[in-house]
Amino acid sequence: AAGMRFPLALCLGLVALATASQSPLQRRVVKEVLEYFHGRSNVHFFFKEQAVDGAVEREDPSGTFVQLRVSLVQTACGKRAPRRQNCRTLENRRKPTCLACYKFDRGDVPKVLDKYQNCGPSHHLAVKEIKHRDEAECRAVEEAGKSSDALYLPGMYAFSKGLPA
């Protein structure tokens, strides 16, 4: 066990860089969340990720489950702006938060088995009913691909895909 201590010290140096401490799958989820958020019709400005927290990454035989919260901050650019690097952030504007749960398969280029995303003002996401629904949805996402029977529970499948039950 003594030999294991050295690499850990190296890793701890990276935590200061937020992106360095995120796994490739977590980076992918953040990217997808930003695309999802900007894809919404009521979003007209370009938002940047301000912080990523509460990241969970769990592996099971069916794949990898990733859950995280992305805090966004509005910029002065429109969402179609070609040059986004120089977009000034507007500190006093809306700062939405997105909760994302993704389940990836075990492929070399992991595919998304199931996902759930919910974006809104952070006080809105903290409302008990919404929190409960988010937690239930994320549990369902984590179960994706675990066994073929589990996918087709009556009601569960219709509910997760948003079809009429």
Buried (B, 14 or more C-beta within 10 A) or exposed (E): EEEEEEEEEEEEEEEEEBEEBBEEBBEBBBEBBBEBBBEEEEBEBBBBBBEBEEBEBEEEEBBBBBBBBBBBBBBEBEBEBEEEEEBEBBEEEEBBBBBBBBBBBBEEEBEBBBBBBBBBEEEEBEEEEBEEEBEEBBEBBBBBBBEEEBBEEEEBBEBBEEEEE
